[in-house]
Amino acid sequence: MPARITITLRWTCSPQLAELIADRFDLIGRPGDCTLLLDGLDQAALRALLALLWDAGHEVVALTSEPPPGTASPTELLHASCAGSMPARKALPS
């Protein structure tokens, strides 16, 4: 499932590299000098982005992933799928 990713770098990303990332990926913001906020990345896109950052000499300090706004969290999806597979309760005869 595509996710919203926050990547924190050890050093500030150059404007040229940020522009390249924005062209290739869905860069939705740079909330801090060393932070990139991206939306809609799947596992292959995340791997390509990390390779690009490492090739440019950046050190990734932290990476967080969360579902995009308006979607259920993995825990909510698990509860929903388990609830759907549970057999209905039957009343015992009295």
N, C-alpha and C positions, 0 to 999 in steps of 0.2 A: 504494500500500500504506500503510495507517495506520502511523504511526511514534510513537516516544517522542520528545518534544520538550523541550528545556531552553531556557528563555528567561531571559536576564539583563537586568535593567532598570537604568537609571542611578540611579533612586531607589526606595525601598521602596514596594511596592504597598499601598494602604490595605486594611484588613480588609474593607470593603464591596465593593471591586472584586474582591478575592480570592474573596469569597463569590459574587459574580455570575459570575466565571469558573468556579468550581466547579459552579454550577448549570447553566451552558451547555455546559461542556466537561468532560473527564475529568481534573480537577486531582488529581494523586496526591500532591502534596507541595510544600512550600516549604522546600527545604533551606537556603536562605539568605534574608536579609531582602529581597534584590533578585532572587531566583531563583524561577522557577515551573517545576515539573516536570509535564508532561502526557502522557497516554497515549492512543493510538488516534486521533490527528488525521490526517485526510487533507488534501489541499491546500486544499480549500474551507474547511474548519474552521480551518486555520492562518491563512488570509487573513482570515477573520472575526475571529479572536482578535487578530491584529495591528492590524486596523482599530479594534477596541475599545480596545486599549491606546493607540494613537495618539490616538484621540478623547478619551481620559481624560488626555492630556497626558504620557504616559510615553515615554521614549526607550529603544528597544531597543538594548542594547550588543552582545549576542551571542545567537545562536540556533544550537543544534546539534540534529541529527536522527539517530536511529539506529533500527534495527528493534526492535520490542518483544522482550522476553526470550523465548527459546524459539523464535525464528524465525531462518531463515537470513539472513545478510547478503547484500546485492546481489552481492558478489563470489562468494559461495558459490553463489548462484542462477545466475549467469552460467556458472561452471564446470560446474555440474550440467547446464544446458541445452546447453552445447557438447559435453559428454561424451556426451550422449544422441544428438546429431546426427552424431557421427563414425562413419564406416563401420568395420565390423569389419576387423581385419587378416587377410589371407589368407596362408597359408604358401606360400612359393615352392617350386616343384618342385625337387628336388635332382638 
